């Protein structure tokens, strides 16, 4: 027999894992353990220089446990990155960035956000619950294990988690009643298939591996960047007018993407286009013709020295046995690896509702807030204060979500996608309403917070989708979202 406490495993100590740890550890009936592969908290905000674009790190591949297990390095951030979001959209309850520094900028850098996460962990004493340098290699349902593997378990609970410690060089088995997977999305790059790519003799770099804008493979080069979203556009900004180190010596950048219409009237980018430094083409790669010539779908050809793929990421779950446990369906070859499920409300596997996915939504500026709401919902579900519907009703809800994605919003079949803005605001409100059933609180303060957040979000979108991707970070959002306002425990 095991003790009366329910045991919860949280996989990952990035922002999602930390907020889950904060809320779940407040329950006296839950015993929380966090497994983190790095030696520090912060997830992607814990900067790591290692990347596949730099041959100096090739020798590290055989020594890096994460690389050996996942086939890629964990980190995806570059040192001169400036956040895509105002600070108040990347904050959790009871700790807003200006509390650390009254001069905290609206748009912060990596070090500033890492300091925030460190302060958050310190305020709620979270580090004591984290097992660092620990790779989760397997999460299995006890009932589906062989008798030999069941014998390795320390006790009989719903999940058996196998971990490997890089410090002690040993494998351990743990038993848990619940598991929260907070490993994130932004580690496994999606690499599109390009006809004739083997002919290309220039440098091919994934946006995930971009680090320094003055790297040799970028200096005085003709660069083609592929992609329509934040990774691709921000790399262009890093090279054209880096917010920290200024313009970089590139010969020309050609930005190519199927959804770049919003940049065609950009006042921010107009000077670079007029000087011949930047070209924006709404298209996609058709094929590589020879060692440095790329043909686009519109028929145009371009000489390219360096090709940067800002084509996004895909989900990966090597620690789940999708065949034996069937907790979710996921095929990395289908829908760019972006679809997995069936999920209730985009975070609860319907076949195994004792497991939760946290921080894996494409939810624009509301992701931090949604992650915290989901963490609080998970706590209340485990404590029995929130009852999930029948599996039949959850399946119907899932199918309705898919119909909304395909037919109402006409976006790719990606069940964690919550853009355009109308989708994520609606989902955010729905989750808040659900939490309010058990949380309650000051409705007036919630309305004030919600209104300010949405207005700031809309303003950000208005500037960005007018193509002014530099001006969006120069607007004073404190005129809309006052620094005195924070998402406290006083409301859902």
Secondary structure, 3 states (H helix, E strand, C coil): CCCCCEEEEEECCCHHHHHHHHHHCCCCCEEEEEECCCCCCCHHHCCCCCCCCCHHHHHHCCCCHHHHHHCCCCCCCCCCCECCCCHHHHCECCECHHHCCCCCCCCCEHHHHHHHHHHHHHHCCCHHHEECCEEEEEEEEHHHCCHHHHCCCCCCCCEEEEEEECCCCEEEEEEECEEEECCCCCCCECCCCCECHHHCCCEEEEHHHCCCCCCCCCCCCEEEEECCCHHHHHHHHHHHHECCCECCCCCEEEEEECCCHHHCCCHHHHHHHHCCCEEEEECCEEEECCCCEEEECCCCEEECCEEEECCCECCCCCCECCCCCCCCEECCCCHHHCCEECEECCCEECCCCCEEECCCCECHHHHHHHHHHHHHHHHHHHCCCCCCCCHHHHHHHHHHHHHHHHHHCCCCCCCCECCCHHHHHHHHHHHHHHHHHHHCECHHHHHHHHHHHHHHHHHHHHHHCCCCCCHHHCCCHHHCCCCCCCCCCCEC
